[in-house]
Amino acid sequence: MLSRMNTKPALSIAVLGSGKGSNFQAIADAIRNESLDARIVGVFSDVSDAFILERARRMGIPAEFIDPAPFKTRLDGAAELNLIERLSCCGAELIALAGFMRMLKARLLEAYASRIINIHPSLLPAFPGLESWKQARNYGVKLTGCTVHFVDAGMDTGRIILQKAVPVLDTDTPETLHARIQVQEHAAYPEAIRMILEDRCPAQKSL
Ligand code: GRF
């Protein structure tokens, strides 16, 4: 494994998201305030009117809708090929999933092996899948949180990079719990990328 040397240009990151893009914003803000030596070279969404695209455009970052048809839950076929081409065109070295609601398939996973990361709103391996904060609350756990991990072919599986814990309060509603988890996510995602940049991350491939 090699560390990114001082002489290397900033790490080129592409962000994939389907929703409001607050984690994209947290990464972009960390870059803007120079706490992260990276640049976002493209933002891609499978949802044409996702707010993440709007946020990116407002910041002057190239933002593009990738039509996922005809697939409902995965990025496959022509959409997958299109995205691989777009990622290559913008020179992405690391792909950060930020609320991207589709499973990635083999071609993309192989093209960017060990270079795709995700953020998930629970302490994995507990509560993979959707609305993990509701799952945590319904189960009665007293501690949940968020996880940044490498992406593999599974659902919210893959080697864990970083976790942050959030207590579950008796007074929590699903909304208040999710909001407190998101505060931790916004610190965790830039921190995890920094760990990758500084080669402080187990089982990492050099970037
Ligand atoms: C986050 O809670 C993330 O953990 C999950 O999807 C949500 C995305 O939020 N994977 P945002 O679009 O970044 O605001």
Residues whose N, C-alpha, C, O or C-beta is under 5 A from the ligand:
A	BS01	GRF	G19 K20 G21 S22 N23 F24 A98 G99 I119 H120 P121
